Amino acid sequence: MNRRHFLKHMAASAALTIPGIEFIRTISANAQTLRRNNKSVIILWMAGGPAAMDIWDLKPGRPTGGPFRTIETAAQGVQISEHMPKVAEQMRNLAIIRSLQTTEGDHNRGTQLMHTSYTPNPAIAFPAIGSVAALELPKLPGYQEISLPNFITVGGGAGMGNPAGFLGMNYAPFNVQNPGTPPENIRAPQSLGTGTDLEDRVRRRQRLFYELEHNFMFSRVPHTDNLSAPLADRLKERAKFADASKAHRDIYYKGFSLVASKEGKVFDLKDETPKTIEEYGNSAFGRSAIMARRLVESGASAVELSLGGWDTHNQTFDAHSQRLQPTLDKAMGTLVRDLVQRGMWQNTVLMWMGEFGRTPRINQNNGRDHWARCWSIVVGGGAIRGGQAFGATDQDGMDVARDRVNIGDVFATVYKALGIEQGTQVRDAIGRPFPIAGQNGRPINALVPA
């Protein structure tokens, strides 16, 4: 793949109007019918590090507790913040892990740890959970291929510079920046016309591209197209060139299917009612949550949403009560409700998390600082047993009181809830195996069946 060849294909992609190389390199399936029975994971990423003890593990009446009151939830004995009433109604479907202990108090390192379950290592680019899901979930029995990307981020990306890590570009996320607005990447040019004429012209360009790619491959290794040579020898020789050429070819092949098909309409929210949009909060994050519901219903393996603003070193309680928790509550509560009511909850696992928690001690600016010693995240769906709070912190939220959990345990629990076999490994470019749930991750038996 020399520079000249790459530039030629950039020009070809402009003619085909699949602008945005990020989109093209993320298409991971090629079918004509949208499906809703695939397994999926939805990550609700709280960028900035949320003060979990003001949402999921309040300490009312304690010096570290803050001003918020607790409210009862649909899960007996589980209380959460008064500013999360919609989520409280869905708590029978969710599980709070209140005894998570992590090791990273830096935003970048915490983001990598919480996405990969591995301590950041500059020598190894570990893949994020969305990329791992895009690789592993299509291997499960009953998976139906789709024309959508298998890993999609909505409203801000995965927060990592290279979410796919050593898995490569086929498992990198397609980022939808503005939920509700169809991405430009999937629009054919107006110059190609409309309706059936558009599809015919795109398909003709597709066939031309296939022929060009075929000729390119065999111009590099013409002896592999010699039918008189033994098949085994031809396949062995072709394998030397397969990795880069095949990935290059497959990505472009799959891009055509979405451009010329109806699947791209999943990104358009025009058919959602005003009532639905209002229930989700009529915010960017609310529209992202609607998009997540539509995408998993259409068969996407992983969707990550991002809600920023949680780096509350100053005036944390005002930020939580007036902006952060109400926005989160409407979107998260309605999303869980809809997934349950539409029969998708058993095939969808939801994760709520950020880089780390926040200090029990309230600082002089009425805020909380970075804290990884003990904090809470929320999971639900799939095989996870909802309606419970697992583990506990002490009376002031200073340390784990019982059932300490690490991030590898959380990942192992989520993967098991999705039906991915425990002990599954992925391999880097030189063949080194890495467990997908960290080196020592074990499923939490209280949350998933043994």
C-alpha positions as CSV (number, residue, x, y, z in Angstrom):
1,M,0.0,0.0,0.0
2,N,2.2,2.8,-1.2
3,R,1.3,6.5,-1.0
4,R,0.3,6.8,-4.6
5,H,-2.2,3.9,-4.3
6,F,-3.6,5.5,-1.1
7,L,-4.1,8.9,-2.8
8,K,-5.8,7.2,-5.8
9,H,-8.3,5.6,-3.5
10,M,-8.9,8.9,-1.6
11,A,-9.8,10.3,-5.0
12,A,-12.0,7.3,-5.7
13,S,-13.8,7.7,-2.4
14,A,-14.5,11.4,-3.2
15,A,-16.1,10.3,-6.5
16,L,-18.1,7.7,-4.7
17,T,-19.0,10.2,-2.0
18,I,-18.2,8.3,1.0
19,P,-16.3,11.2,2.6
20,G,-14.9,10.7,6.0
21,I,-12.3,7.9,6.1
22,E,-13.3,7.3,9.7
23,F,-16.7,6.0,8.6
24,I,-15.4,3.9,5.8
25,R,-12.9,2.1,7.9
26,T,-15.5,1.1,10.5
27,I,-18.2,-0.7,8.4
28,S,-18.2,-4.2,9.8
29,A,-21.1,-6.1,8.1
30,N,-23.0,-6.3,4.8
31,A,-26.6,-7.4,4.8
32,Q,-29.8,-5.8,3.6
33,T,-32.2,-6.3,6.5
34,L,-32.0,-4.6,9.9
35,R,-32.1,-6.9,12.8
36,R,-33.0,-6.5,16.5
37,N,-32.0,-9.9,17.9
38,N,-28.2,-9.4,18.0
39,K,-26.5,-9.0,21.4
40,S,-25.4,-5.4,22.1
41,V,-23.7,-3.3,24.8
42,I,-24.5,0.3,25.4
43,I,-21.9,2.4,27.3
44,L,-23.1,5.6,29.0
45,W,-19.8,7.4,29.4
46,M,-19.7,10.3,31.9
47,A,-16.7,12.3,30.8
48,G,-14.9,14.1,33.5
49,G,-15.3,11.7,36.4
50,P,-18.7,11.7,38.0
51,A,-19.3,12.1,41.8
52,A,-20.9,8.7,42.1
53,M,-21.6,9.2,45.8
54,D,-24.0,12.0,45.0
55,I,-25.9,9.8,42.6
56,W,-25.8,6.1,43.6
57,D,-24.3,5.9,47.1
58,L,-25.4,8.9,49.1
59,K,-24.3,9.4,52.7
60,P,-27.0,11.7,54.1
61,G,-26.3,13.2,57.4
62,R,-22.5,12.5,57.3
63,P,-19.9,15.3,56.9
64,T,-19.1,13.9,53.4
65,G,-22.7,13.5,52.4
66,G,-23.6,16.7,50.7
67,P,-27.1,18.3,50.6
68,F,-29.0,15.7,48.4
69,R,-31.8,13.5,49.9
70,T,-32.3,9.9,48.9
71,I,-35.4,8.4,47.3
72,E,-36.7,4.9,47.2
73,T,-36.5,3.0,44.0
74,A,-38.3,0.1,42.3
75,A,-35.6,-2.2,43.9
76,Q,-36.4,-2.9,47.5
77,G,-33.9,-1.4,49.9
78,V,-32.0,0.5,47.1
79,Q,-31.9,4.3,47.4
80,I,-30.4,6.8,45.0
81,S,-30.4,10.6,44.5
82,E,-33.6,12.6,44.6
83,H,-32.7,14.1,41.2
84,M,-32.9,10.6,39.5
85,P,-36.6,9.7,39.7
86,K,-37.0,8.2,36.3
87,V,-34.0,5.9,36.8
88,A,-35.4,5.1,40.3
89,E,-38.5,3.7,38.5
90,Q,-36.3,1.4,36.5
91,M,-34.0,0.2,39.2
92,R,-35.5,-3.3,39.2
93,N,-33.7,-3.7,35.9
94,L,-30.4,-2.2,37.1
95,A,-27.6,-3.1,39.5
96,I,-25.4,-0.6,41.3
97,I,-21.8,-1.8,42.0
98,R,-20.9,0.3,45.0
99,S,-17.5,-1.2,45.9
100,L,-15.4,-0.6,42.8
101,Q,-11.8,0.2,43.4
102,T,-9.6,1.4,40.6
103,T,-6.0,2.7,40.3
104,E,-6.1,5.7,38.0
105,G,-6.9,9.3,39.1
106,D,-5.8,10.9,35.9
107,H,-8.4,11.7,33.2
108,N,-6.5,10.1,30.3
109,R,-5.3,7.1,32.2
110,G,-8.7,6.6,33.8
111,T,-10.4,6.7,30.5
112,Q,-8.1,4.0,29.1
113,L,-8.5,1.8,32.1
114,M,-12.2,2.0,32.2
115,H,-12.6,1.4,28.5
116,T,-10.1,-1.5,28.3
117,S,-9.8,-3.0,31.8
118,Y,-6.0,-2.7,31.4
119,T,-3.7,-0.3,33.1
120,P,-2.4,2.1,30.4
121,N,0.8,0.9,28.8
122,P,2.5,3.1,26.1
123,A,3.9,-0.1,24.5
124,I,0.5,-1.8,24.0
125,A,-2.7,-0.2,22.5
126,F,-5.4,-2.2,24.2
127,P,-8.8,-2.2,22.5
128,A,-11.9,-0.6,24.1
129,I,-14.9,-2.7,25.2
130,G,-16.8,-1.4,22.2
131,S,-14.2,-2.7,19.8
132,V,-14.0,-6.1,21.6
133,A,-17.8,-6.4,21.4
134,A,-17.7,-5.6,17.6
135,L,-15.2,-8.5,17.3
136,E,-16.8,-11.1,19.6
137,L,-20.5,-10.6,19.5
138,P,-20.9,-11.4,15.7
139,K,-19.4,-14.8,16.6
140,L,-22.3,-15.7,18.8
141,P,-24.9,-18.2,17.6
142,G,-27.8,-16.5,15.8
143,Y,-26.0,-13.3,14.9
144,Q,-27.5,-11.6,11.9
145,E,-25.3,-9.4,9.7
146,I,-26.2,-5.8,9.2
147,S,-25.0,-3.0,7.0
148,L,-24.4,-0.7,9.9
149,P,-21.1,-0.3,11.6
150,N,-20.9,-2.7,14.6
151,F,-19.4,-0.1,16.9
152,I,-20.8,3.4,16.9
153,T,-20.1,6.3,19.2
154,V,-22.7,9.1,19.6
155,G,-22.2,12.7,20.7
156,G,-18.5,12.8,21.5
157,G,-16.6,9.5,20.7
158,A,-15.1,7.0,23.0
159,G,-12.7,9.4,24.7
160,M,-9.6,7.4,23.6
161,G,-7.2,8.3,20.8
162,N,-7.3,4.8,19.4
163,P,-10.3,2.8,20.7
164,A,-9.7,-0.2,18.4
165,G,-6.1,-0.5,19.7
166,F,-4.3,-3.5,18.3
167,L,-7.5,-5.0,16.8
168,G,-7.1,-2.6,13.9
169,M,-9.2,-0.3,11.8
170,N,-12.0,-2.8,11.1
171,Y,-13.1,-2.4,14.8
172,A,-12.7,1.3,15.2
173,P,-15.9,3.2,16.0
174,F,-18.0,5.3,13.6
175,N,-18.7,8.6,15.4
176,V,-22.0,10.3,15.0
177,Q,-21.3,13.8,16.2
178,N,-24.8,15.3,16.0
179,P,-27.5,12.7,17.0
180,G,-30.6,13.1,14.9
181,T,-28.7,14.5,11.9
182,P,-27.8,11.7,9.4
183,P,-24.0,11.6,9.0
184,E,-22.7,13.1,5.7
185,N,-20.6,9.9,5.4
186,I,-23.6,7.9,4.2
187,R,-25.1,10.3,1.7
188,A,-24.5,9.8,-2.0
189,P,-23.9,13.0,-3.9
190,Q,-26.8,15.0,-5.4
191,S,-25.1,14.7,-8.7
192,L,-25.9,11.0,-8.8
193,G,-29.6,11.7,-8.8
194,T,-32.3,10.2,-6.6
195,G,-34.5,7.1,-6.1
196,T,-33.8,4.0,-8.2
197,D,-31.5,6.0,-10.5
198,L,-29.3,6.8,-7.5
199,E,-29.0,3.2,-6.4
200,D,-28.3,2.0,-9.9
201,R,-25.5,4.5,-10.4
202,V,-23.9,3.8,-7.0
203,R,-24.0,0.0,-7.8
204,R,-22.3,0.6,-11.2
205,R,-19.6,2.5,-9.4
206,Q,-19.4,-0.3,-6.9
207,R,-18.8,-2.9,-9.6
208,L,-16.1,-0.7,-11.2
209,F,-14.4,-0.4,-7.8
210,Y,-14.5,-4.2,-7.3
211,E,-12.8,-4.7,-10.7
212,L,-10.1,-2.1,-9.9
213,E,-9.4,-3.7,-6.5
214,H,-9.2,-7.1,-8.1
215,N,-6.8,-5.9,-10.7
216,F,-4.7,-4.1,-8.1
217,M,-4.4,-7.2,-5.9
218,F,-3.3,-9.5,-8.7
219,S,-1.0,-6.9,-10.3
220,R,1.0,-7.1,-7.1
221,V,0.9,-10.9,-7.0
222,P,0.0,-12.1,-10.5
223,H,1.3,-15.6,-9.8
224,T,-1.5,-16.2,-7.3
225,D,-4.1,-15.9,-10.1
226,N,-2.4,-18.7,-12.2
227,L,-5.0,-21.4,-12.3
228,S,-2.4,-23.9,-13.5
229,A,-0.5,-23.7,-10.2
230,P,-1.5,-25.9,-7.2
231,L,-4.3,-24.2,-5.2
232,A,-2.4,-24.7,-1.9
233,D,0.6,-22.9,-3.2
234,R,-1.5,-20.0,-4.5
235,L,-3.3,-19.6,-1.2
236,K,-0.1,-19.8,0.7
237,E,1.5,-17.1,-1.4
238,R,-1.6,-14.9,-1.4
239,A,-1.7,-15.0,2.4
240,K,1.5,-13.1,2.5
241,F,-0.3,-10.1,1.0
242,A,-3.7,-10.8,2.6
243,D,-3.8,-8.7,5.7
244,A,-3.4,-5.2,4.4
245,S,-5.0,-5.8,1.0
246,K,-8.0,-7.7,2.3
247,A,-8.7,-5.2,5.1
248,H,-8.4,-2.4,2.5
249,R,-10.7,-4.1,0.1
250,D,-13.3,-5.3,2.6
251,I,-13.8,-1.9,4.2
252,Y,-14.5,-0.3,0.9
253,Y,-16.7,-3.1,-0.3
254,K,-18.9,-2.8,2.8
255,G,-19.2,0.9,2.6
256,F,-21.2,0.7,-0.6
257,S,-24.0,-1.3,1.0
258,L,-24.9,1.3,3.5
259,V,-24.7,4.2,1.0
260,A,-27.1,2.6,-1.5
261,S,-29.4,0.9,1.1
262,K,-32.1,2.0,3.5
263,E,-30.2,1.2,6.7
264,G,-28.7,4.6,6.9
265,K,-32.1,6.0,7.8
266,V,-31.6,4.7,11.3
267,F,-29.6,7.8,12.0
268,D,-32.6,10.1,11.3
269,L,-34.9,10.8,14.2
270,K,-37.6,12.5,12.1
271,D,-40.0,9.6,12.8
272,E,-39.7,9.9,16.5
273,T,-42.6,11.7,18.1
274,P,-42.2,15.0,20.0
275,K,-43.5,13.2,23.1
276,T,-40.7,10.6,22.8
277,I,-38.0,13.3,22.3
278,E,-39.3,15.2,25.3
279,E,-39.3,12.0,27.5
280,Y,-35.7,11.5,26.7
281,G,-35.0,15.1,27.7
282,N,-34.9,17.0,24.4
283,S,-31.1,17.4,24.9
284,A,-28.1,16.3,22.9
285,F,-27.6,13.4,25.3
286,G,-31.3,12.6,25.2
287,R,-31.2,12.4,21.4
288,S,-28.0,10.2,21.7
289,A,-30.0,7.8,23.9
290,I,-32.8,7.6,21.3
291,M,-30.1,6.9,18.7
292,A,-28.7,4.2,20.9
293,R,-32.1,2.5,21.2
294,R,-32.5,2.6,17.4
295,L,-29.0,1.3,16.7
296,V,-29.2,-1.7,19.0
297,E,-32.7,-2.4,17.7
298,S,-31.1,-2.5,14.3
299,G,-28.4,-4.9,15.4
300,A,-25.3,-2.8,16.2
301,S,-23.0,-4.6,18.6
302,A,-21.8,-1.6,20.6
303,V,-22.9,1.9,21.1
304,E,-21.2,4.5,23.3
305,L,-22.9,7.8,24.4
306,S,-21.0,10.6,26.1
307,L,-22.3,13.1,28.6
308,G,-19.5,15.6,29.6
309,G,-19.3,18.1,32.4
310,W,-18.6,15.8,35.4
311,D,-15.2,17.3,36.3
312,T,-16.9,19.2,39.2
313,H,-14.0,20.6,41.3
314,N,-16.2,23.6,41.9
315,Q,-19.9,24.0,42.8
316,T,-20.6,20.3,42.3
317,F,-24.0,20.2,43.9
318,D,-25.4,23.0,41.7
319,A,-24.0,21.3,38.6
320,H,-25.5,18.0,39.6
321,S,-29.0,19.2,40.7
322,Q,-29.6,21.8,37.9
323,R,-27.9,20.2,34.9
324,L,-26.1,16.8,35.1
325,Q,-28.5,14.5,37.0
326,P,-31.7,15.8,35.4
327,T,-30.2,15.3,31.9
328,L,-28.9,11.9,32.8
329,D,-32.1,10.8,34.5
330,K,-34.4,11.5,31.6
331,A,-32.2,9.9,29.0
332,M,-31.1,6.9,31.0
333,G,-34.4,6.2,32.7
334,T,-36.4,6.4,29.4
335,L,-33.8,4.4,27.5
336,V,-34.0,1.5,30.0
337,R,-37.8,1.7,30.0
338,D,-38.0,1.5,26.2
339,L,-35.5,-1.3,25.9
340,V,-37.5,-3.3,28.4
341,Q,-40.8,-2.6,26.8
342,R,-39.6,-3.4,23.3
343,G,-38.2,-6.7,24.3
344,M,-34.6,-5.8,23.8
345,W,-33.4,-5.8,27.4
346,Q,-32.4,-9.5,27.5
347,N,-30.1,-8.9,24.5
348,T,-28.7,-5.6,25.6
349,V,-26.2,-4.8,28.4
350,L,-25.9,-1.3,29.7
351,M,-22.9,0.2,31.5
352,W,-22.9,3.6,33.2
353,M,-19.3,4.7,34.1
354,G,-16.7,7.4,33.9
355,E,-12.9,7.8,34.6
356,F,-13.1,7.6,38.4
357,G,-15.2,8.8,41.3
358,R,-14.9,11.9,43.4
359,T,-13.6,12.5,46.9
360,P,-15.8,12.1,49.8
361,R,-14.3,15.2,51.3
362,I,-15.9,18.4,49.9
363,N,-13.3,20.9,49.0
364,Q,-13.2,24.7,49.7
365,N,-14.8,25.4,46.4
366,N,-17.9,23.3,47.3
367,G,-16.6,20.6,44.9
368,R,-15.1,17.2,44.9
369,D,-11.7,16.1,43.5
370,H,-10.5,12.9,41.8
371,W,-11.0,9.7,43.7
372,A,-10.4,6.1,42.6
373,R,-10.2,4.3,45.9
374,C,-13.9,3.5,46.1
375,W,-16.8,4.5,43.9
376,S,-19.9,3.2,42.0
377,I,-20.9,2.2,38.5
378,V,-24.2,0.8,37.2
379,V,-24.8,-2.2,34.9
380,G,-28.0,-3.9,33.7
381,G,-29.6,-6.0,31.0
382,G,-28.6,-9.3,29.4
383,A,-28.1,-11.9,32.0
384,I,-27.4,-9.4,34.8
385,R,-29.7,-9.7,37.8
386,G,-31.1,-6.2,38.4
387,G,-32.8,-4.8,41.4
388,Q,-29.8,-4.7,43.7
389,A,-26.8,-2.8,45.0
390,F,-23.7,-5.0,45.2
391,G,-21.0,-4.2,47.7
392,A,-20.7,-1.2,50.0
393,T,-18.5,1.6,51.1
394,D,-18.1,2.7,54.7
395,Q,-20.3,5.3,56.4
396,D,-18.4,8.2,55.0
397,G,-17.6,6.7,51.6
398,M,-13.8,6.7,52.4
399,D,-13.1,3.1,51.6
400,V,-14.7,-0.2,50.5
401,A,-16.5,-1.9,53.4
402,R,-17.3,-5.2,51.7
403,D,-17.2,-7.1,48.3
404,R,-14.3,-5.1,46.7
405,V,-14.5,-5.2,42.9
406,N,-11.9,-4.3,40.3
407,I,-12.6,-3.2,36.7
408,G,-11.6,-6.6,35.3
409,D,-14.4,-8.1,37.4
410,V,-16.9,-5.6,35.9
411,F,-15.8,-6.4,32.4
412,A,-15.9,-10.2,33.0
413,T,-19.5,-9.7,34.4
414,V,-20.6,-7.7,31.3
415,Y,-19.1,-10.1,28.9
416,K,-20.7,-13.1,30.6
417,A,-24.0,-11.3,30.6
418,L,-23.6,-10.9,26.8
419,G,-22.9,-14.6,26.4
420,I,-19.2,-14.2,25.6
421,E,-17.2,-17.1,27.0
422,Q,-15.1,-16.5,30.1
423,G,-11.4,-16.6,29.3
424,T,-11.8,-15.2,25.7
425,Q,-8.6,-13.7,24.5
426,V,-7.7,-11.3,21.8
427,R,-4.3,-11.2,20.1
428,D,-2.1,-8.2,19.1
429,A,-0.2,-7.8,15.9
430,I,2.5,-10.2,16.9
431,G,0.2,-12.8,18.3
432,R,0.4,-12.2,22.0
433,P,-2.9,-13.2,23.8
434,F,-4.7,-10.8,26.2
435,P,-7.8,-11.8,28.2
436,I,-10.7,-9.4,27.3
437,A,-11.5,-8.8,31.0
438,G,-8.1,-7.9,32.2
439,Q,-5.5,-10.2,33.7
440,N,-7.5,-11.2,36.7
441,G,-11.2,-10.4,36.0
442,R,-13.8,-12.7,37.4
443,P,-17.6,-12.4,36.9
444,I,-19.5,-11.2,40.0
445,N,-21.6,-14.2,40.8
446,A,-24.3,-12.1,42.6
447,L,-24.9,-10.3,39.3
448,V,-24.7,-13.1,36.7
449,P,-25.7,-16.7,37.0
450,A,-22.9,-19.0,38.0
